[in-house]
Amino acid sequence: MFHGEKMNKFFAFAVGGLVLIGLVVAGFVISQSMFGSNSKNRSGIIVGAPQIGGAFTLTNNKGETVTEKDFEGKLMLVFFGYTFCPDVCPTEMNVFGNVVQGLGEAAKEITPVFITVDPTRDTVAVMDEFVQAFHPSIVGLTGTEEQINVVKKAYRAYGQAANKKDDPDYYLVDHTSFTYLMDKDGSLATVFSYGTSSEEIIKKIKETL
C-alpha cells in the first residue's frame, strides 16, 4: 500500500498520465479529420477541425483588388509563402505548374494561388515576376500587413520574419508549408503536406471536380 507522500505522487502521476492520453487522442481525432480522411458533411464543414478559409481583400499580381468572391465557381489551390524563399516556395510553385499542365482541359476549373506572408518585399511587380516564372495561370496575392494578417488568420497560416532586425533586406521568413485545396464554394476540400507530388494533387482535384 501507499502512504503519505508516496500516495500523493502516485495520484499525481496517474492524473498526469490520463491528461496526456486524452490530449494525444484528441490530437489524433482532429488531425485525422483535417489531414487524414478529410470526411465532411454536406455543408462542406470538416467535423472536428478548425475551419479554413474566409473573407479577404488583397491585390493580385496585376495590381487589381480582389476578394474571395472573385475566386468562387472554381477550385483554388492555395499556398502561403514569399518570393525570397530559398527552397520551399519555388519547389511548391513548380508543383503548381506541373499540376496545371497535368490537368489538361480540367485546368480551367482551378485557380492556383500564391499568397505572400512577406508583403514588405513582395510588391505587385515582384509577385508578378515570381509567379509568371512558374506558370501564367498562377495568381499572386499581396497587400498591406493588416490585409495579409486577415487572410493568414482565415487560413490558419503562419508567417514570421526570423532575422529581419539583423538583415532588413535579406531576412528569412518562417512559414507554414501546407497547400489548401478549396472547393468551388470556398470551403476546404483537403490539405496537402509539403512534398506531395503533382500526380497525387491532380488525382484529388479530379475527384473533387
TARACOR-V994869 format. One record per residue. N is the residue number from 0. PHI is phi as a letter, one per 30 degrees, with the letter a starting at -180 (* if undefined). OMEGA is omega as a letter, one per 40 degrees, with the letter a starting at -180 (999 if undefined). D_LAST is the distance of its C-alpha to the last C-alpha in Angstrom with 2 decimals. Layout:
n=N phi=PHI omega=OMEGA d_last=D_LAST
n=N phi=PHI omega=OMEGA d_last=D_LAST
//
This chain:
n=0 phi=* omega=i d_last=64.04
n=1 phi=c omega=i d_last=62.86
n=2 phi=b omega=i d_last=65.09
n=3 phi=h omega=a d_last=64.93
n=4 phi=d omega=i d_last=62.90
n=5 phi=d omega=i d_last=61.41
n=6 phi=d omega=a d_last=60.10
n=7 phi=d omega=i d_last=58.44
n=8 phi=d omega=a d_last=56.81
n=9 phi=d omega=i d_last=55.56
n=10 phi=d omega=i d_last=53.91
n=11 phi=d omega=i d_last=52.43
n=12 phi=d omega=a d_last=50.92
n=13 phi=d omega=i d_last=49.57
n=14 phi=d omega=i d_last=47.97
n=15 phi=d omega=i d_last=46.48
n=16 phi=d omega=i d_last=44.99
n=17 phi=d omega=i d_last=43.42
n=18 phi=d omega=a d_last=41.87
n=19 phi=d omega=i d_last=40.48
n=20 phi=d omega=i d_last=39.00
n=21 phi=d omega=a d_last=37.43
n=22 phi=d omega=i d_last=35.83
n=23 phi=d omega=i d_last=34.46
n=24 phi=d omega=i d_last=32.98
n=25 phi=d omega=i d_last=31.44
n=26 phi=d omega=i d_last=29.98
n=27 phi=d omega=a d_last=28.50
n=28 phi=d omega=a d_last=26.88
n=29 phi=d omega=a d_last=25.33
n=30 phi=d omega=i d_last=24.16
n=31 phi=d omega=a d_last=22.62
n=32 phi=d omega=a d_last=20.79
n=33 phi=d omega=a d_last=19.55
n=34 phi=c omega=a d_last=19.23
n=35 phi=c omega=a d_last=19.51
n=36 phi=d omega=a d_last=17.80
n=37 phi=h omega=i d_last=15.52
n=38 phi=d omega=a d_last=16.05
n=39 phi=b omega=i d_last=15.66
n=40 phi=d omega=a d_last=16.83
n=41 phi=d omega=i d_last=15.30
n=42 phi=d omega=a d_last=16.12
n=43 phi=i omega=i d_last=13.93
n=44 phi=d omega=a d_last=17.30
n=45 phi=d omega=a d_last=17.86
n=46 phi=d omega=i d_last=21.21
n=47 phi=i omega=a d_last=24.05
n=48 phi=b omega=i d_last=22.59
n=49 phi=d omega=a d_last=23.38
n=50 phi=d omega=a d_last=20.80
n=51 phi=c omega=i d_last=19.16
n=52 phi=j omega=a d_last=18.66
n=53 phi=l omega=a d_last=20.59
n=54 phi=d omega=i d_last=22.64
n=55 phi=a omega=i d_last=24.01
n=56 phi=b omega=a d_last=25.90
n=57 phi=b omega=i d_last=26.09
n=58 phi=c omega=a d_last=27.02
n=59 phi=d omega=a d_last=24.81
n=60 phi=d omega=i d_last=26.28
n=61 phi=c omega=i d_last=27.45
n=62 phi=i omega=a d_last=29.51
n=63 phi=c omega=i d_last=27.50
n=64 phi=d omega=a d_last=27.15
n=65 phi=b omega=i d_last=23.60
n=66 phi=b omega=i d_last=22.29
n=67 phi=d omega=a d_last=19.07
n=68 phi=d omega=i d_last=18.71
n=69 phi=d omega=a d_last=18.46
n=70 phi=c omega=i d_last=15.03
n=71 phi=d omega=i d_last=13.56
n=72 phi=j omega=i d_last=10.90
n=73 phi=b omega=i d_last=9.07
n=74 phi=d omega=i d_last=7.93
n=75 phi=b omega=i d_last=11.34
n=76 phi=c omega=a d_last=12.80
n=77 phi=c omega=i d_last=16.25
n=78 phi=b omega=i d_last=19.51
n=79 phi=c omega=i d_last=23.03
n=80 phi=a omega=i d_last=25.96
n=81 phi=a omega=a d_last=28.71
n=82 phi=d omega=i d_last=29.76
n=83 phi=d omega=a d_last=33.03
n=84 phi=e omega=a d_last=31.33
n=85 phi=d omega=a d_last=33.02
n=86 phi=b omega=a d_last=30.41
n=87 phi=e omega=a d_last=27.34
n=88 phi=d omega=i d_last=25.78
n=89 phi=d omega=i d_last=26.42
n=90 phi=d omega=a d_last=25.08
n=91 phi=d omega=i d_last=21.77
n=92 phi=d omega=i d_last=21.49
n=93 phi=d omega=i d_last=22.19
n=94 phi=d omega=i d_last=19.25
n=95 phi=e omega=i d_last=17.07
n=96 phi=d omega=i d_last=18.62
n=97 phi=d omega=i d_last=18.00
n=98 phi=d omega=a d_last=14.28
n=99 phi=d omega=i d_last=14.11
n=100 phi=d omega=a d_last=16.41
n=101 phi=d omega=a d_last=14.79
n=102 phi=d omega=a d_last=11.39
n=103 phi=i omega=a d_last=13.52
n=104 phi=d omega=a d_last=12.28
n=105 phi=d omega=a d_last=8.64
n=106 phi=d omega=i d_last=10.58
n=107 phi=d omega=a d_last=11.10
n=108 phi=c omega=a d_last=7.79
n=109 phi=b omega=i d_last=9.15
n=110 phi=c omega=i d_last=12.71
n=111 phi=d omega=a d_last=14.69
n=112 phi=b omega=i d_last=17.48
n=113 phi=c omega=a d_last=20.85
n=114 phi=c omega=a d_last=23.02
n=115 phi=d omega=i d_last=26.68
n=116 phi=c omega=a d_last=28.82
n=117 phi=b omega=a d_last=31.88
n=118 phi=d omega=i d_last=32.20
n=119 phi=d omega=a d_last=35.91
n=120 phi=c omega=a d_last=35.46
n=121 phi=d omega=i d_last=31.95
n=122 phi=d omega=i d_last=32.84
n=123 phi=e omega=a d_last=30.73
n=124 phi=d omega=i d_last=32.42
n=125 phi=d omega=i d_last=32.02
n=126 phi=d omega=a d_last=28.31
n=127 phi=d omega=i d_last=27.81
n=128 phi=d omega=a d_last=29.78
n=129 phi=d omega=a d_last=27.94
n=130 phi=d omega=i d_last=24.30
n=131 phi=d omega=i d_last=25.31
n=132 phi=d omega=a d_last=26.90
n=133 phi=c omega=i d_last=23.59
n=134 phi=a omega=a d_last=21.26
n=135 phi=d omega=a d_last=21.72
n=136 phi=d omega=i d_last=18.18
n=137 phi=d omega=i d_last=18.76
n=138 phi=c omega=i d_last=19.97
n=139 phi=c omega=a d_last=22.98
n=140 phi=b omega=i d_last=24.02
n=141 phi=b omega=a d_last=27.59
n=142 phi=l omega=i d_last=29.99
n=143 phi=d omega=i d_last=33.07
n=144 phi=e omega=a d_last=33.73
n=145 phi=d omega=a d_last=33.25
n=146 phi=d omega=i d_last=29.86
n=147 phi=d omega=i d_last=28.65
n=148 phi=d omega=i d_last=30.07
n=149 phi=d omega=a d_last=28.13
n=150 phi=d omega=i d_last=24.69
n=151 phi=d omega=i d_last=25.77
n=152 phi=d omega=a d_last=26.76
n=153 phi=d omega=a d_last=23.53
n=154 phi=c omega=a d_last=21.56
n=155 phi=h omega=a d_last=24.43
n=156 phi=c omega=a d_last=24.96
n=157 phi=b omega=i d_last=28.43
n=158 phi=a omega=a d_last=30.38
n=159 phi=b omega=i d_last=34.16
n=160 phi=d omega=a d_last=36.62
n=161 phi=d omega=a d_last=38.67
n=162 phi=b omega=a d_last=41.83
n=163 phi=d omega=a d_last=41.72
n=164 phi=d omega=a d_last=45.38
n=165 phi=d omega=a d_last=46.61
n=166 phi=b omega=a d_last=44.76
n=167 phi=d omega=a d_last=43.36
n=168 phi=c omega=a d_last=42.05
n=169 phi=b omega=i d_last=40.55
n=170 phi=d omega=i d_last=39.47
n=171 phi=c omega=i d_last=36.55
n=172 phi=b omega=i d_last=33.89
n=173 phi=d omega=a d_last=32.69
n=174 phi=a omega=i d_last=29.03
n=175 phi=d omega=a d_last=26.10
n=176 phi=b omega=i d_last=23.88
n=177 phi=d omega=i d_last=20.62
n=178 phi=c omega=a d_last=17.28
n=179 phi=c omega=i d_last=15.05
n=180 phi=c omega=a d_last=11.27
n=181 phi=c omega=a d_last=11.01
n=182 phi=d omega=a d_last=8.50
n=183 phi=d omega=i d_last=8.73
n=184 phi=c omega=i d_last=11.93
n=185 phi=j omega=i d_last=13.45
n=186 phi=d omega=a d_last=13.48
n=187 phi=d omega=i d_last=13.29
n=188 phi=c omega=i d_last=10.46
n=189 phi=a omega=i d_last=12.73
n=190 phi=b omega=i d_last=15.66
n=191 phi=c omega=i d_last=16.68
n=192 phi=d omega=i d_last=20.42
n=193 phi=d omega=a d_last=22.28
n=194 phi=j omega=i d_last=22.59
n=195 phi=d omega=a d_last=19.17
n=196 phi=d omega=i d_last=18.72
n=197 phi=d omega=i d_last=16.31
n=198 phi=d omega=i d_last=15.52
n=199 phi=d omega=a d_last=14.56
n=200 phi=d omega=i d_last=12.33
n=201 phi=e omega=a d_last=10.60
n=202 phi=e omega=a d_last=10.26
n=203 phi=d omega=i d_last=8.76
n=204 phi=d omega=a d_last=6.19
n=205 phi=d omega=i d_last=5.27
n=206 phi=d omega=a d_last=5.72
n=207 phi=d omega=a d_last=3.81
n=208 phi=d omega=999 d_last=0.00
//
